[in-house]
Amino acid sequence: MDNITLIGMPGSGKSTAGVLLAKLLGYQFLDVDLLIQEREGALLQEILDRRGTAAFLDAEEAAVRSLDCRRTVIAPGGSAVCREGAALHLKGLGPVVYLQVSLEELTRRVQNLSTRGIAMEPGQTLADVYQYRVPLYEKCAHITVPCGGQSLTETVEAVKQALAAFTSQSRIE
């Protein structure tokens, strides 16, 4: 297995689970949000506030499409799937795992909507973003791992098991 990409809503655990999964597998870890901030010279929320959502998504897609790595767990921003070029590039890097969390649980987890750097238009709610993105996550993912109501360790173990099953199935086909 080359790279593993974790996708999902903000608050789904992509970065926190990704770091642990990378350690467990002996892989590198790459947080695309940090890459965007480095490339743009600004925090995510600053990019959104100053340049708008479309410009943010352009910057995110450019960062994702620049990825050329091996043996890396990749945690893109939750909006990476909003641009087809970014989603296709992620799929080409290796298995894409959707960390599926309910809207109710995300609402409990994400308290800092206005400062977290989430790509959403003025007036949109977390529910609006969730409704729009879930079909995109489902389309992009090779694997979906339900991970609500469990510990971080349980999530990482569920991802590891799902990847093992996916890899075995891929070899058969």
N, C-alpha and C positions, 0 to 999 in steps of 0.2 A: 504494500500500500504506500502510495507516494505521499500526498498531502491529505488532510482531513479538514473540511470547512464546517464550522458550526454556524447555522443561521437561525434567526428567530427574532422575536420582538425585543425591544429594550427591556431589560429586567428578566430575560429568559435564562440567563446564566452563561452566555456564550464566552465571555472573557474569564470568569471565575472557573467554570468547568473546563474551559480550554487550557488554562495553565496547568491544572491537575492532570488532565488527559495527556498533555504533552510530556509531563514528568513521568507519568506511568508508562508511556510508550517509548521514551527516550527521543522525543521529537523536539524541534524548536517550537516556539509559540510566537505568533504574529497577530497583534491587535491592529486592525486596519484603521480604527479611529485615531490611534497614535500616529500612524503613518500619514494620514490626512493632515493632522495638526502640524506635523513636521514639514510636509510639502507646502502647506498653505501659510505657515508662519502665524497661525491663529488657532484659538480654541474652537471646537465645533460650534458652540453656541454663538461665538463671535462671527463665524462665517455665515451662519443662518441669519443673525440679526442684521449684519451689514450688507450681505449680498443676496439673501433670499434662498428659498428652498431649492429652486431650479439650479442655481449656481452651486449650491452645496452638493446636490445629486451629481452634477457634472464633475465636481472635484472628487467625489467618492468613486464614481465610475472610473475616472482616470487613475486613481490610486489602486483600485482593484485590478484594472487591466494591466497595470505595471508589474503585478506580482509574478515572479518567476522564482519559485522556491522548491525545495525538496524536503521530504520528511519534516513537514511543518504542520502544526495545528493552526488553522487560520480562523480568526474571529472578526468577520466584517461587521460593519454597523448594521443595525436592523433594517435600514433602508437600501442596502446594497442590491436587493432583489428588485427594486423599483426601476432599474435600468437594465434592459435586456442584455446589453453588452457585458455588463458586470456579472449578471447571473450566469451567462454562458461561459464566461471566463472561469468563474468559480467551479462550475461543473466540469470543466476541462482539466482542472488541477487535481482532481481526485474526488472521493466520495463527499457528498454534501449531506450533512445531518441537520434536520430541522428539530430544534428543541421546542417542543410544543407545550405551551403553558396557557391555561384558560385566562380569559379577560379578567375574571374576578381575582385570580391570584396576581396577575400583573398589576392590577389596580392597587393591591396591597403592597407590592414590592416597589413600584415606581412612584415616588412622592415628589420628585423634583422635575416635573415636566417642563417648566419654563426655563430651566437652567442646565438641563442634562445634555443638550445638543441633539434633540430628536427632530428629524426632518418631518415637520408637520406645518400645515398652513395655519395662519391666524384663524381662530375660531374652531379649529378641529379639536376633537377630544381624543383621548387614548382609544376609546371604543371605535371612533371613525377610522383611525389609523389601523387598528387591529382588523377591522372588517375588510379594509382595502388590501392589506398585506397578506393575510392568511392564505388566500388562493395563490399568491405569488410564491410564498414559502413552499406550499404543497407542490407546485409545478417545478420548482428548482431542486427540491430535495430528492436524493436517491433513497434516503432513509428518514423516517419520522420516529422520534423518540418522545413519548409522553413523559413529561418530567415535572408535573405539578405535585405539590404536597409531599415532596421527598427531600432528603438531605442532599447536599452537594456530592457526597461520596456515592450515594445511591444513583444520582444522575450520571456521574462519570462511569460507574459500573454498567449502567443500562446502555450508555453510548458504546462502551467497549464491547459489550455482548452483541449489540446490534451491528457493529462494524465487523465483528468476527463472522456473524451469520451472513452478512452481505458479501464479504470476501469469499466465503465458501461457496455461496450461490453463484457468484460471478465466475468462479473457476469452473463450475459445472457447465455453465452456458457457454 
